[in-house]
Amino acid sequence: MVGKYKVITLCGSTRFKDEFLKAQKQLTLEGNIVISVGLFGHADGEFENVITPEIKVMLDDIHKRKIDMSDEIYVINKNGYIGESTKGEIEYAIKTGKRVDYLECHNA
């Protein structure tokens, strides 16, 4: 919490840009501080020409630091999709005692 506001980090595949933006807006209007991704590599086609393997490692680490700053994470799992990076973020969040919520119903 920062003041009276819960801090929530959004996690999920960056191919779901519209869902990220909708969740960010909704969670903000509910009175939360929302931390999102810095770029939408899949949705914006940046994995083909911008994201090197080294940058991918850095971005994954940065996202874990965002989770460190958060009270919980909110997983954008459109159509039930959870990729490998997101699975790692969920495992990290659970390991560090963070609450995990999902856009769509999820059976662990």
N, C-alpha and C positions, 0 to 999 in steps of 0.2 A: 504494500500500500504506500502510496505517496499522498500524504494528507489523508483525505477521506476517499481517495480514488484507487481502485484496484488497477494493477498493471497487467495487461494481457498481451502476449506475443502470438501473432498469427503464424501458423505453420501449415505447410502443404505444398503441393506442386505448383510451381509458378505458371503452369499452363492455365490455371484457373483464376486469371487476373480479375475478371468481373466479379467472381465470388469473393475474392480478397477485398476488393473495393467495397462491396455491399456489406460484408462482415465488419470491416473497419468503420464504416459509417454507422451501422446499427449499434455496435458495441460502444462507440464514442457517444452516441446519443443516449445510451443507457448510463452514461456517467463513468466510463472507464478510460484509462490511458492506454492507447493501443499502439503496439510496436509491430511493424510489418516488415516485409522484405524490402531490400534496397533497390531491387530491380526484378523484372519479370522475364528471366532468361528464356524460358520456353515460349511464353505467349508472344514475346517481342522478337523471337528468332535470334537471340543473342548467343545461344549455345553454339551456333554454327560458326560464328566469326569473332566473338569477343571473349567467351568464357574458356580459358585454357584449363587444363587439369589443375594447375597450381592455383588459379583464381577460384576454381570450384572448392578446393580444400579450404582456402581462406574464407569464402562465403559461408561454408558450413560451420566453420569455427566461430565466425562473427555471429551467426544465428544462435549458436549455443550460448554465447555471451549475452545475447538479448534475452534468452530464456533465464539466465542467471539473474537478470534484473527484474524479472516478472514474478507475479504471484501465481499465474497460471498460463497455460497455452490453450489456444483455440485452433483446432485442426480443421482445415478446409479439405474435406474428403468427399468431393463431388462424385456422385455415382459410386460411393464406397472406395474410391481410389486412394491408396496410401502408398507412395513410392518408398524406395530404400532410404533416401535422405530423411524423409518425414518419419519413417519408422525409427530411425536413429534419434531424431529429436524427441519423439514421444518417449522412448526408453530413457533418454537423458533427463527429460522433465520428471518422469516418475522417480528415477533414481535420486534426483535432487529434491524430492518432496513437493513438486508442483502439481496442482490440479490440472486435469486434462479434460477439455470439453470438445465436442465435435459438431460440425455443421450438420451432418446427417447421422442418424442412429448408427452406433458402432458396437459390434460385439467383439470384445477383446480376445 
